[in-house]
């Protein structure tokens, strides 16, 4: 005779574990993208400041 086992608890735990892992990956990627964006923004800000000062000194 075949006995059906209750795996609902295990399935829920696996889903929670997978979602937790995906959330950690998304947060890591978001942190990396934010770091790149801030670095690029600071570089552009410095470049614009240098060019502004150059043009003001040229005038």
Buried (B, 14 or more C-beta within 10 A) or exposed (E): EEEEEEEEEEEEEEEEEEEEEEEEEEEEEEEEEEEEEEEEEEEEEEEEEEEEEEEEEEE
